[in-house]
Amino acid sequence: MHPFNYVAPKTVEEAVNVLEKHGDKARPLAGGTDLLVQARGNKWDLEAVVDVKKIPEAMKLEASDDGLIIGSGVPCYQIYENEEVKKHYAGIVDGAFIIGGIQIQSRAAIGGNLCNAAPSGDAICPLIVYGATANIAGPNGERKIAVEDFCIGPGKTVIKNGELLVSISVPKPAKRSGAAYERFIPRNEMDIAVAAVAVSVVIDNTGENFESVNIALASVGPTPIVARKASDYLAGKPINDASISEAASIAKDEASPISDMRGTIEHRKHLIEVITNRMIKESVKRARG
């Protein structure tokens, strides 16, 4: 591993200044559980690592009537142990709870998981179905971008040199809504998803029909996939096995996986259909309370 400077700024402005100075030879550090492994493998020619955990905005976790703010450095365990987050954002908790093991979760951050931009990232699809927004600071000021547009390729994001993901904003869920996330892995724990699905639903006041649905797929494309056809199909449909099965079949066809050592195209598509069916039903169950 190449030697590099460790910097722990206390403000967003200080962090941006260091990142801008070193350009593509600097990387922010949220938990470090991905970054340090990649640095050890000499993925980058690093000059500086910028630790965000002393920046107040990056460590903020707040659920209010306006929604949820997750700082980019907030570790997973703080998310799934927070009572308000568990109550209103169960789908995000599903993802945070399975990122690595308990030791990893004491350091690893959802912000880092998003910036790592792995197609299998467990935090990303839950954020997408909740309509989350990434809050970015850089030399030219602040900008916001929908999480569904954040990842542009394996390991690639919209973040430019000198920019920093400060936090993630999640709108407050609608009444009669529910969300869930599940992955399939070869082992019982601490493995990478072969296929995964996040779903959020809003049901009508009778509890018998879908008002709106968001479905996102992980590990079956170069970036997380928003399954728009499957999501749109369910809007206004009755909540029954037939409509859910049809939506799951549509989602399967929206996946674009590859065959590799972890699974074949056919296997992954089958998994997407099965898990989508399951997550729609789980989301409905949560929406009904």
N, C-alpha and C positions, 0 to 999 in steps of 0.2 A: 504494500500500500504506500502510495506517495505521501510524504509529509505535507501537512497543511496547517494553516492557522485556524484556531478555534475562537470564534467571536460570539459573545452573548450580549447583544444590545438590549436596552431597556425600553426603546420606543420603536414604533414602525419606521419612523424617519431614519433612525440610525441603521436599522436593518437594510432598508432600501439603499442607503448610501454605500454600504459595504457590498451589497449584491451588484449594484451598478458599477462600482469600481473594478470588481473582478470578473464581471460578465459571465461567460459560460464556464468559468473556472471556479465559480462559487455555487453552493447549494444550501438552501435552508434546511435546518434540522428540526423536525417536530418531535418524533419519538426516537428516530435513528435506527429503527429495527429493519428498515429496508436500506436506508442510505449507507449505513456502515458496512453492510454486507456487499453492496455494490461498489463502494469505495475500496474495500479490501480486494475486490476482483479487478481493480483498476479500470472501472467503466469510464471514469472521468480523470482528467489531469487537474486535480483540485488544488486551489490555492487557499480557499477559505470555506469553512463550514459555519453557518450562521444559525445559532440556537435561538429558537423563538420563545422558549419557555419562560423568559423573564419579561416578555412583552405583555402587558395586561390585556390588550384586545385579543391576543392570540390564546389566552388562557381563560377567556370568559365562557361560561356556560349558563345560559339564562333562558328559562321558559316563562313567557308572559302572555298577556292577551293579544300581543302583536305577533306571537310566534316563538320560534326557538332560535337562539344564537349559539353556535358551536365554534369556539375559537379553534384555529388551525392546529394548536398544540395541545388541546384538551385530550387526555388519555382515555382510552376506551372504558376503563372501569368506572370513571366518573360519570360517563353517559349512562351505562346500564344500572348504576346504583342510584341514580337520581329519580326520586319518586315522581316528579312532574313529567319527566321525559318518559319514564315507563308507562305512565297513565295515558299520555297523549300521542306518543311517537313510538309505538311498539315495534313497528317495522325497522326503524333505525336501531333500536335496541337489539333486535334479532341479528343484525349485521355486526354490531360492535361486540356482541357476546362471543362470536366465533372467530374473531381475528386472532390467530395464534392461540397460545395458552395463557394461563393466568399471569405468568411472569411477563410475557409480551404485552398483555393488556394494561399492565401498570405503566408502560411507556408509550406504546403505539397509539397514534392519533388517527382519527377519521380524516383529518386534513392531510396527513401524510399518505394515508391509503388512497385518497383521491388524487394527490399529486403524483403518486407512483404510477398511476394510470395503467395498472395491470388489467387486462380484460376480465380477470377473475376476481378483482377487488371486491371484498364483501360489503364495504360501506357505500359503494357508488350507486348501485341500482336502488337501494332503499331511499337514498337522497333524491334520486331522479323521480321516483313515483310520488314523493311528497312535494315535488315542485321546488326543490331547493335552489338557492342562488349562491355562487361563489363571490366573495368580496375580495377584490385584488387591489393592492397598492403598488405603485411604481414611481419612477422618476417623473412621469407625466401626470401624476395624480391617481385618483381612484377610479376603478371601473367594476361593473358587475356583469356576471355572465351566468346563464342557467347551467346547472351542473350537467344536464343532458348534453350540452355543447362543449363541456370542459375538456374531455379526452378526445384527441384527434388521431390517435394511433397507439399501438402498444408502447407504453412508457413515454408517450408524448402528450403534452397538454397545450392549452392556449397561453400558458405563462411564458412571458418573454424575459430576456436577460434584464436583471435589475428589478423584477417584479416579485411580489410576495403574496401568497394566499394568506389573508389575515383571518378570515372567518367564513362561516357558512350560515346563511339565513334560511330558515325553513318556515313557510307560512303556517299559521295555526290551522289544524285540520278542520274540515267542515263538520257540522253535526251529522250524526248517523254515518260516520266514516270509520274505516278500519284498514289496516295494512299489515303485511307479513312478508318475510323473506326466508328462503330456504335454499340450500345448495346440496348437491350430491358430491360426495368425496369417496375415494377408495378405502380410506381408513376411517376409524371412528372419530378422530379429532386431529387438529393441527395439520391439515392437508389443504391442497389447492383445489378449488371447485372444478369439476369436470363440466358441470352445467349448473346454473342457478337462476332463480326467478324472484323478483320483487313485484308485489301487487298492492295497489291501494284502490279502495272502492268507496263510493258514496251511494247509499241506498235511499229509496224514497220513504215517506213517513208511514207507509203501510208495512215496510220491511220486506216486501215481496218483489220489488223490482230494482234494477240497477239504475241510478241516475248518471253516474260517470265512473270510469275505470281507467287506471293507469297501470301498464304492465311493462317491466324492463327485464331484459335478459342478460346474464353474465356468462362469460367463458365460451360464448358461441359466435364470436366475431372479433375483429381486431380492436373494437371498442364496445362498451356496453350498448345494447340495442334497445331502443324504445319500440315496443311492439304496437305500433299505432293501429294497424288493421284489427288486431285482436281487441285492443282497448275500445276502439270506436264501435266494433260489432256489438259489444255488450251494453252500450248506452241505451237505456230504455227497454232492455230485454227483461223478461221475468227471471227471477233467481231460481233456476232449476237445473237438473243434471244435463239436459239437452243443450241449453244455451251455454253453460259452462264448458261442456265437452267440445262444442264447436269452437268457442274462443280459444281453448287450449290447442286445438288442431291448427287454427290459423296462426297462433304464436309459433308453433313448431315450424311452419313454413316461412316465418319471418327470420328465423335463426339462420346464420350462415357460418356454421362451424367448419373446422378442418379435422382431418384424422391425424392423430399423433400418438405418442406412447401412452397417453392417458385415456384415449377413447377414440372411437371412429365417428364419422359424420352421422351415421345412422343411429348409433348409440346416443349421441348427444341430442339429436332431434327428438328421439323417443323420450329422453329425460326431460327435455323442455316441455313436452306435452303433459307428461305425468305431473311434474312439479307445478306447472301453471295451473292445472286443474286443482291441485291441492291448495295452492296459495290463494286462489280466488275464494275457495270455500272457507279457508281460515280467515281471510279478510272480512268476509261476510259475517262470520261468527263473531269477530271482534266488533264489527260495526253494530251488530245487534245487542252487544253488551253481554 
